[in-house]
Amino acid sequence: MERRLPIFIGIIGGARCSSKIAEIAAETGRELARRGAILICGGLGGVMEAACRGASQAGGRTVGILPGDDPASANAYVDTPIATGMGEARNVIIIKSVQAVIAIDGEFGTLSEIGHALRRGIPVIGLNTWSLSRDDKRVDSIILAENPIDAVEKAFAASEVKPGRTP
């Protein structure tokens, strides 16, 4: 019998954010939970905490891939804290654990996660986040979303398992 795995969607973004961005992240987390996805993030504050709070409020499950050694460093809304002791290298673990990622706002750590995802062929949905260019020409590798519901719909649509990629 084939085992059906749940869908894992990452939410990446800064450890600090404005209240406007926090509400966008919370609504995105709520929508992921409503659709049955497990939210994976870096487990700390800012966008990560807001997204986990939203998912928790909607009865969803959350996983925090933490940079340090202490599971207690996870935000209060992380159901499953995974302490890696790997610092920013844990960004690769986040990306390798998801079928799609939603980038909300973010700093250079978020940009590194976007790069890891794109290199691995993981769809990146962008909400108020980075844009990419090469040789002064826009690169459309990030799928732009207009709002949290649009982002989640696009993440689900883009996350279908592709040949050569496993969930």
C-alpha positions as CSV (number, residue, x, y, z in Angstrom):
1,M,0.0,0.0,0.0
2,E,1.4,3.4,-1.0
3,R,1.8,5.8,1.9
4,R,0.4,9.2,1.3
5,L,2.5,12.0,2.8
6,P,1.1,15.3,3.8
7,I,2.1,18.4,1.9
8,F,4.8,20.4,3.6
9,I,4.9,24.1,2.7
10,G,7.6,26.4,3.9
11,I,7.2,30.0,5.0
12,I,10.4,32.0,5.0
13,G,10.9,35.6,6.1
14,G,12.7,37.8,8.5
15,A,13.1,37.3,12.2
16,R,11.8,40.9,12.6
17,C,8.9,42.4,10.7
18,S,6.3,45.1,10.7
19,S,2.8,44.6,12.1
20,K,1.5,44.7,8.5
21,I,3.9,41.9,7.4
22,A,3.1,39.9,10.5
23,E,-0.6,40.0,9.7
24,I,0.2,38.8,6.1
25,A,2.3,36.0,7.5
26,A,-0.4,35.0,10.0
27,E,-3.1,34.9,7.4
28,T,-0.8,32.8,5.1
29,G,-0.3,30.4,8.0
30,R,-4.1,30.2,8.7
31,E,-4.8,29.5,5.0
32,L,-2.1,26.7,4.9
33,A,-3.7,25.1,8.0
34,R,-7.2,25.4,6.4
35,R,-5.9,23.5,3.4
36,G,-4.2,20.8,5.5
37,A,-0.6,21.6,4.8
38,I,2.1,21.3,7.5
39,L,3.9,24.6,7.9
40,I,7.7,24.4,8.1
41,C,9.8,27.4,9.0
42,G,12.9,28.5,10.9
43,G,11.0,28.5,14.1
44,L,12.0,31.9,15.5
45,G,10.3,35.3,15.6
46,G,9.0,37.8,13.1
47,V,7.4,36.2,10.0
48,M,8.1,32.7,11.3
49,E,6.2,33.3,14.6
50,A,3.3,35.1,12.9
51,A,2.9,32.4,10.4
52,C,3.0,29.7,13.1
53,R,0.5,31.7,15.2
54,G,-1.9,31.8,12.2
55,A,-1.6,28.1,11.5
56,S,-2.1,27.2,15.2
57,Q,-5.2,29.4,15.4
58,A,-6.6,27.5,12.5
59,G,-5.8,24.1,14.0
60,G,-2.7,23.4,11.8
61,R,0.6,21.8,12.5
62,T,3.9,23.6,12.6
63,V,7.5,22.6,12.5
64,G,10.4,24.8,13.4
65,I,13.9,24.0,12.0
66,L,16.0,25.9,14.6
67,P,19.5,27.3,14.1
68,G,20.7,26.5,17.6
69,D,20.9,23.6,20.0
70,D,17.9,24.4,22.3
71,P,14.4,23.3,21.3
72,A,13.0,25.8,23.8
73,S,14.2,28.7,21.6
74,A,11.3,28.0,19.2
75,N,8.5,30.5,19.2
76,A,5.4,29.5,21.2
77,Y,3.5,28.4,18.2
78,V,5.9,25.7,17.0
79,D,4.5,22.2,17.6
80,T,7.6,20.3,16.6
81,P,10.9,22.1,17.3
82,I,14.0,20.6,15.6
83,A,17.2,21.9,17.0
84,T,20.0,21.6,14.4
85,G,22.9,23.5,16.0
86,M,23.8,24.4,12.4
87,G,23.1,28.2,12.4
88,E,22.1,29.5,9.0
89,A,23.0,26.2,7.4
90,R,19.7,25.0,8.7
91,N,18.2,27.0,5.8
92,V,19.0,24.1,3.5
93,I,17.1,21.7,5.8
94,I,14.1,23.9,5.6
95,I,14.2,23.9,1.8
96,K,14.9,20.2,1.5
97,S,11.8,19.5,3.7
98,V,9.1,21.2,1.6
99,Q,7.3,20.9,-1.7
100,A,7.0,24.7,-2.1
101,V,8.0,27.8,-0.2
102,I,6.3,31.1,0.4
103,A,8.7,34.0,0.9
104,I,7.2,36.9,2.9
105,D,9.3,40.0,3.2
106,G,12.7,39.0,4.6
107,E,16.4,39.9,4.8
108,F,19.5,38.2,3.3
109,G,18.8,34.9,5.1
110,T,15.5,34.8,3.3
111,L,17.3,35.5,0.0
112,S,19.6,32.6,0.7
113,E,16.6,30.3,1.2
114,I,15.1,31.5,-2.0
115,G,18.4,30.7,-3.8
116,H,18.5,27.2,-2.3
117,A,14.9,26.5,-3.3
118,L,15.3,27.7,-6.9
119,R,18.5,25.7,-7.3
120,R,16.7,22.6,-6.1
121,G,13.6,23.2,-8.3
122,I,11.4,24.0,-5.3
123,P,8.7,26.5,-6.3
124,V,9.0,29.9,-4.6
125,I,5.9,32.1,-4.1
126,G,6.7,35.7,-3.3
127,L,4.6,38.1,-1.1
128,N,6.3,41.5,-0.6
129,T,9.7,39.9,-0.9
130,W,12.8,39.9,-3.1
131,S,12.8,40.3,-6.8
132,L,15.6,38.9,-9.0
133,S,17.5,40.2,-12.0
134,R,20.5,39.2,-14.0
135,D,22.4,41.5,-16.4
136,D,19.9,44.2,-15.7
137,K,17.0,42.0,-16.8
138,R,14.3,40.8,-14.5
139,V,14.3,37.0,-13.8
140,D,10.8,35.6,-13.2
141,S,11.8,32.7,-11.0
142,I,9.7,33.8,-8.1
143,I,6.0,33.3,-8.6
144,L,4.4,36.5,-7.4
145,A,1.3,36.5,-5.3
146,E,-1.1,39.3,-4.6
147,N,-2.2,38.2,-1.1
148,P,-2.0,35.3,1.3
149,I,-4.9,33.2,-0.3
150,D,-3.3,33.7,-3.7
151,A,0.1,32.7,-2.3
152,V,-1.3,29.5,-0.8
153,E,-3.2,28.6,-3.9
154,K,-0.1,29.1,-6.0
155,A,2.0,27.1,-3.6
156,F,-0.4,24.1,-3.8
157,A,-0.6,24.3,-7.6
158,A,3.2,24.5,-8.0
159,S,3.9,21.9,-5.4
160,E,2.7,18.8,-7.2
161,V,5.5,16.3,-7.3
162,K,7.5,16.6,-10.4
163,P,9.6,13.8,-12.0
164,G,12.9,13.5,-10.2
165,R,11.6,15.2,-7.1
166,T,10.2,13.4,-4.1
167,P,8.0,14.8,-1.4
